[in-house]
Amino acid sequence: MALDITASGLFPIAPTPFLADGRIDTASVGTLIDRYLAAGATGVTVLGIMGEAPKLEPEESLDIAARFIAGMAGLPVIVGVSAPGFAAMRALARAVMDKGAAGVMIAPVPSLRTDDQIVGYYRQAIEAIGGDIPFVIQDYPLTLSVQMTPKVIRQIVQDHASCMMLKHEDWPGLDKITALRGFQADGSMRPISILTGNGGLFLDFEMERGADGAMTGYAFPEMLADVVRLQKAGDRDAAHDLFDAHLPLLRYEQQQGVGLSTRKYVLMRRGFIASDAQRKPGGALNAPARAEVDYLLARLAKHDPRARV
């Protein structure tokens, strides 16, 4: 299934599960797929920033992508192909598309500073991978330090017919969604899908500003899917009530440096993956942090029984 501008709902960002010795846990890949499907995912994204993609060998990256493509019951699989050089980006992009991926996600390199540099980078990237591959712009200035204005995003969209989606992860970024939907309304930008990241931390209001869904890896994908569904149905209060119950854990997971450790720990506690191991260099929650997360899960379980682990 090729990615197009109608993409919506929940595209979880999948972590890469590892065994304690650093090998990829292929059994947990299968479990993740099953749990994402049960959670109501409408697609999935692999080899993102939280997927520890830079720690993988090229053949490992392709193998993981292929496993998700085979297991997601025909739903679209987006593969992160960001790389320091275009040769590696092209090789992975063409390989995963040959395996049946729906499209690829490209993040800007952190050295870009000016609008012209950003627009030029995406022009060169699409020249490298080919204009026939549907792609997603990843806008994540908090991690990548690249500031994309709405006008720059509009320029990239208008320059490349193969751009189907924006992964919106700016902070604060609600006005950016409004600006982009305004461009669409006035005809100065063609429609695209907008899915949001940032761990889901602002999903409640992002949906109200015009987002089509979520593309992030919070350890309760069911909550993300429910909030998207409730907002689309116009049940604002129910969406916010559910979101608010999860907010303490969302906030904890958003901490720089321990966010992935927290996410993997909760996913392990919930049975999505067998181990919370990260491939080196990587960390793990210490005993006090694990106790804090366990406390947050116990409190959340009073409002959402899915947190009973």
C-alpha positions in Angstrom: 0.0 0.0 0.0 1.6 3.3 -1.1 1.4 6.2 1.3 -0.9 9.0 0.3 -2.4 12.2 1.7 -5.4 10.4 3.2 -3.2 8.7 5.9 -4.7 9.2 9.3 -5.2 7.5 12.7 -2.4 5.9 14.6 1.1 5.1 13.2 3.1 3.9 16.2 6.8 4.6 16.1 8.1 1.1 16.8 11.1 0.6 19.1 13.7 -1.9 18.1 13.6 -4.8 20.6 16.9 -6.2 21.7 18.0 -9.1 23.8 20.3 -8.4 26.7 23.3 -9.3 24.6 22.5 -6.7 22.0 21.0 -9.0 19.4 17.7 -8.1 17.8 14.8 -9.9 19.5 12.8 -11.0 16.5 10.2 -12.7 18.6 9.3 -9.4 20.2 9.0 -7.8 16.7 6.2 -10.2 16.1 4.6 -9.4 19.5 4.9 -5.7 18.8 3.1 -6.1 15.5 0.3 -8.1 17.1 -0.2 -5.6 19.9 -0.2 -2.6 17.6 -2.8 -4.2 15.4 -4.9 -4.9 18.5 -4.5 -1.3 19.7 -6.1 0.0 16.5 -3.0 1.1 14.6 -3.7 2.2 11.0 -0.1 1.9 10.0 3.3 1.8 11.7 6.7 3.6 11.4 10.0 1.8 11.9 13.6 2.9 12.2 12.8 6.3 13.6 14.9 8.2 16.2 13.4 6.1 19.1 14.0 2.9 17.0 17.8 3.2 17.6 18.3 3.2 13.9 21.9 4.5 13.9 22.9 1.5 16.0 21.8 -1.0 13.3 23.7 -2.6 10.5 22.2 -2.1 7.0 21.1 -5.7 6.8 19.5 -5.5 10.2 17.6 -2.4 9.2 16.2 -4.1 6.1 15.3 -7.2 8.0 13.3 -5.3 10.6 11.5 -3.3 8.0 10.7 -6.5 6.1 9.3 -8.2 9.2 6.9 -5.3 9.9 5.9 -5.1 6.2 5.1 -8.8 6.2 3.2 -8.7 9.6 1.1 -5.5 9.4 -1.8 -7.1 7.6 -1.5 -4.9 4.5 -1.4 -1.7 6.5 1.1 1.0 5.4 4.6 0.8 6.9 6.8 3.9 6.8 10.5 3.4 7.2 12.9 6.0 8.5 15.8 6.3 6.1 17.5 9.4 7.4 21.3 9.2 7.1 24.3 11.6 7.0 24.9 10.8 3.3 22.5 10.3 0.4 24.1 7.0 -0.8 23.0 5.2 2.3 19.6 6.9 2.3 19.0 5.9 -1.3 20.1 2.3 -0.7 17.8 1.8 2.2 14.9 3.7 0.6 15.0 1.6 -2.6 15.5 -1.6 -0.7 12.5 -1.2 1.7 10.3 0.0 -1.1 11.2 -3.2 -3.0 10.1 -5.1 0.1 6.7 -3.4 0.1 7.1 -0.3 2.3 4.4 2.4 1.8 6.9 5.2 2.0 10.0 6.6 3.8 10.6 9.3 6.4 13.4 11.9 6.0 14.7 14.1 8.7 17.0 17.1 8.0 20.6 16.9 9.0 21.3 19.0 12.1 23.7 21.3 10.3 21.0 23.1 8.3 20.3 26.6 9.4 18.7 28.7 6.7 15.5 28.3 4.8 17.4 27.9 1.5 19.6 25.2 3.0 16.5 23.2 4.3 14.7 23.4 0.9 17.9 22.5 -0.9 18.5 19.5 1.3 15.1 18.0 0.6 15.6 18.7 -3.1 18.8 16.8 -3.1 17.4 14.0 -0.9 14.5 13.4 -3.3 16.8 13.5 -6.3 18.8 10.8 -4.6 16.0 8.4 -3.6 13.8 9.1 -6.6 10.6 11.1 -7.0 8.6 7.9 -7.2 8.9 7.2 -3.5 6.3 8.7 -1.2 8.0 10.5 1.6 7.3 12.1 5.0 9.0 15.3 6.3 10.1 14.9 9.9 10.0 18.2 11.6 11.6 17.7 15.1 13.6 20.8 16.0 13.9 19.8 19.7 16.2 16.9 18.8 17.5 17.9 15.3 18.0 21.6 16.0 16.6 22.5 12.5 13.8 25.1 12.5 11.3 24.7 9.7 8.8 27.5 9.3 5.4 26.8 7.9 6.5 28.6 4.7 9.5 26.3 4.3 7.3 23.2 4.8 4.9 24.6 2.2 7.8 25.1 -0.2 8.9 21.5 0.2 5.4 20.2 -0.3 4.8 22.3 -3.4 8.2 21.3 -4.9 7.7 17.6 -4.5 4.6 15.7 -5.5 5.9 12.7 -3.7 5.6 14.5 -0.3 2.5 12.9 1.3 2.9 13.7 5.0 4.4 15.9 7.7 5.5 14.3 11.0 4.9 17.4 13.2 7.0 17.5 16.3 7.6 21.1 16.9 7.2 22.6 20.4 5.3 24.9 20.7 3.8 23.9 17.4 0.0 24.2 17.5 0.1 27.4 15.6 2.2 25.7 12.9 -0.6 23.2 12.3 -3.1 26.0 12.0 -0.9 27.9 9.6 -0.4 24.8 7.4 -4.1 24.1 7.3 -4.6 27.7 6.4 -2.3 27.4 3.4 -4.3 24.4 2.4 -7.6 26.3 2.8 -6.4 29.3 0.7 -5.0 27.0 -2.0 -1.4 28.0 -1.6 -0.4 24.4 -0.5 -1.9 21.2 -1.7 -3.4 18.9 1.0 -1.1 16.6 3.0 -1.5 14.3 5.9 -0.2 15.7 9.3 0.6 13.2 12.0 2.1 14.4 15.3 4.9 13.1 17.5 6.6 14.4 20.6 5.5 11.3 22.6 1.9 12.4 22.2 2.4 15.2 24.7 0.2 17.7 22.8 -2.1 15.3 20.9 -5.2 16.5 22.7 -5.0 20.0 21.1 -3.1 19.0 18.0 -6.1 17.0 16.8 -8.3 20.1 17.4 -5.9 22.2 15.3 -6.2 19.9 12.3 -3.9 17.0 12.7 -5.0 13.7 11.1 -3.6 11.5 13.9 -0.5 10.4 15.9 2.8 9.0 14.9 4.7 8.5 18.1 5.8 5.8 20.4 4.1 6.4 23.8 3.9 3.1 25.6 0.0 3.1 25.5 -0.7 3.1 21.8 -4.3 2.3 22.6 -4.7 5.6 24.4 -3.3 7.5 21.3 -5.8 5.6 19.0 -8.7 6.4 21.4 -7.9 10.1 21.6 -7.7 10.3 17.8 -11.0 8.5 17.4 -12.8 10.5 20.1 -11.6 13.8 18.7 -12.7 12.8 15.2 -16.1 11.8 16.6 -16.4 15.2 18.2 -16.3 13.8 21.8 -13.9 16.5 23.1 -14.4 16.0 26.8 -14.0 12.2 26.7 -10.8 12.7 24.6 -9.4 15.1 27.1 -10.4 13.1 30.1 -8.6 10.0 28.8 -5.5 12.1 27.8 -5.4 13.9 31.1 -5.3 10.5 33.0 -2.1 9.6 31.0 -0.4 13.0 31.2 1.8 12.2 34.3 3.3 9.2 32.5 3.5 11.0 29.2 5.5 13.8 31.0 7.8 11.3 32.6 8.5 9.5 29.4 9.3 12.8 27.7 12.5 13.4 29.7 15.6 13.9 27.6 18.0 11.1 28.3 15.7 8.6 29.9 12.7 8.8 27.6 13.5 5.6 25.6 14.4 3.7 28.8 11.1 4.7 30.3 9.2 3.7 27.1 10.9 0.4 26.8 10.5 -0.4 30.5 6.7 0.2 30.3 6.4 -1.8 27.1 8.2 -4.6 28.8 5.9 -4.5 31.8 2.9 -4.5 29.4 4.2 -7.5 27.5 4.8 -5.7 24.2 8.6 -6.6 24.3 10.5 -9.2 26.3 13.3 -6.9 27.5 13.9 -3.2 27.9 17.4 -3.6 26.7 19.0 -1.0 24.4 21.9 -1.6 22.1 25.1 0.0 23.3 25.6 2.9 23.8 22.4 2.9 25.8 21.0 3.0 29.3 18.3 1.6 31.5 16.2 3.0 34.3 17.8 2.7 37.7 15.9 1.3 40.7 14.4 4.7 41.9 13.2 5.5 38.4 11.6 2.1 37.9 9.8 2.6 41.3 8.5 6.0 40.1 7.2 4.6 36.8 5.6 1.7 38.7 3.9 4.2 40.9 2.6 6.2 37.9 1.3 3.0 36.4 -0.5 2.1 39.6 -2.1 5.6 39.7 -3.0 5.4 36.0 -4.7 2.0 36.5 -7.3 3.7 38.7 -8.5 5.5 35.5 -7.5 3.2 32.7 -7.5 -0.5 33.5 -5.0 -1.1 30.6 -2.3 0.1 33.0 -2.7 -2.8 35.4 0.5 -4.7 34.9 
